[in-house]
Amino acid sequence: MNADQILTEIREANLSYLMLAQSLIRADREQALYRLGINEDTASMIALLTPAQMMKIAAGNTLLCKFRMDDELVWGLLTNHGQSAANDTTSRLHAAILMAGRHQEAA
């Protein structure tokens, strides 16, 4: 993949992310804050973006979204390394609880 293709992919991901974020915020603001890992101020700004503003923001060369799982424990819970399928639901629930707690700390 060359540099132009990467930039195109980033721009498409940014636009998709902004459209999804805006849709989530308008449908259920509290769930959106949790699912997106954003605060109330950011949600308010995203909710008010016009299509032209979203296109302009998305056109940058930096990916707007980021991974929220920044430690080995959460990654291990999500990927279930070395665990049976029976523990999958419990592991995902544990990871969701950890990420929800971190969302509350950041808010």
NORLIN-V479266 format. One line per field, one symbol per residue. phi: phi as a letter, one per 20 degrees, with the letter a starting at -180 (. if undefined). psi: psi as a letter, one per 40 degrees, with the letter a starting at -180 (. if undefined). burial: b if it has 24 or more other C-alpha atoms within 12 Angstrom, else e. A space follows every 10 residues. Layout:
BEGIN
phi = ???
psi = ???
burial = ???
END
This chain:
BEGIN
phi = .effffffff ffffffffff gfffffebgf ffgffemdef fffffffefe gfffffffff ddffebfeed cfffgfffel gmdfffegff ffffffffff fffffff
psi = hidddddddd dddddddddd dddddddgdd dddddefiid dddddddehi ddddddddei ehhdiihegf idddddddef heiiddeddd dddddddddd dddddd.
burial = eeeeeeeeee bbbbbebbbe bbebbeeebe ebbbbbbbbe eebeebbebe eeebeebbee eeeeeeebee eeebeebbee eeeeeeeeee beeebbebbb eebeeee
END
